[in-house]
Amino acid sequence: MRLTRILAVCAIFAAALGQADVRGCVCDLASPETASKKECSLCREVERRPQDPQFFVIPDADPKKPNRRLALPRFHGVNPQELSQMTLEQRTAYWTVAIHEAEQLWGDGWGLAVNALANRGQCHMHIHIGKRNAGVEDERFQFVKTPAEFPLPRPDDGIWVHPVAGGYHVHWGDKSPELLLQR
């Protein structure tokens, strides 16, 4: 009986992970059929905003993440949108906006996370902003001094960032690094 429950929970979890994959996103805001899909909700949110500023922050709409924020670019990229579609100047400005919000909320205890495409629930690019959970640091990181030096995520991988003395640690190796942030 216990093994059956464990297998059922694992099956539900695996199904939920499969639904988060946005690699086949077909969001088209001109088409009510595709624009109404759950994975297009951030695209709809962006369209409700004025043209400026280029990047902005909103609360995460997921009620299980009451302390989380999302940094969004105002512009749309190719579906699904990725950091690699932005210029270095755009990425630097984007990370800087997210860092500023994180510092305002959590001082130096913050983390920023971008999930791998296969683990994202939204087509539109977004950075999760949250308080970093204790003990999540590992050896898979690159030390950088400025947001302009943040590398792009590795293929099929997520990326997460947090402050350290003199700069930042940029981590890889987690497909869903947002899970390293408090909800």
C-alpha positions, -999 to +999 in steps of 0.1 A: +000+000+000+028+025+009+047+017-023+015+024-043+012+058-027+048+066-034+044+056-070+012+076-074+029+107-059+059+102-083+035+099-113+017+131-103+050+149-099+063+136-132+031+147-150+034+182-134+070+185-146+059+175-181+033+203-182+060+229-174+079+223-206+076+254-228+100+244-256+070+240-280+054+273-271+032+288-298+020+319-280+005+343-305-012+373-288-032+380-320-048+345-317-073+343-288-069+305-289-032+305-281-031+337-262-054+323-236-031+294-226-017+293-191+019+294-204+012+327-222-001+346-191+032+365-187+030+376-224-006+389-217+007+407-185+035+424-206+009+436-231-011+453-204+020+474-195+032+507-210+061+506-234+085+520-208+103+509-187+121+481-207+121+458-177+097+456-147+090+435-116+056+420-106+046+397-077+045+360-086+008+351-091+013+316-077-003+316-043+023+291-031+050+317-037+038+347-017+072+362-012+084+358-048+087+384-075+093+381-113+114+404-134+101+406-170+113+422-202+088+445-218+096+431-253+087+397-266+113+374-282+110+343-303+089+317-285+099+306-261+119+336-250+154+331-237+183+352-223+204+343-254+179+363-275+189+395-257+219+416-264+246+418-237+234+454-230+198+441-226+208+412-204+230+435-182+201+459-177+177+430-170+199+414-144+205+448-128+168+455-124+163+421-108+193+426-085+180+460-074+146+446-065+162+416-047+184+439-026+155+461-017+135+431-005+162+409+011+195+428+015+223+403+007+202+372+013+186+371-021+188+347-051+178+351-087+168+320-108+160+312-144+147+277-150+156+255-180+131+257-208+119+221-201+111+232-165+095+266-172+058+271-170+058+304-190+070+312-225+079+348-217+113+353-202+113+358-165+138+359-136+125+346-103+135+369-074+134+355-039+152+350-006+179+324-009+174+292+011+201+284+036+227+258+026+220+257-011+255+268-022+275+242-041+307+240-061+291+245-095+295+282-099+315+309-116+326+340-097+319+373-115+321+409-104+293+425-124+260+416-141+277+422-175+298+392-168+269+368-161+272+339-185+243+326-205+227+294-191+242+262-205+219+243-229+190+225-212+201+240-178+189+266-154+210+294-139+209+310-105+228+340-090+234+353-055+257+379-040+291+372-024+319+396-012+331+415-042+306+401-067+283+372-075+283+335-077+265+323-109+255+287-105+245+260-130+235+223-129+199+228-117+171+226-142+147+243-117+169+266-096+138+286-085+133+257-060+164+270-042+145+302-033+120+305-005+084+304-016 
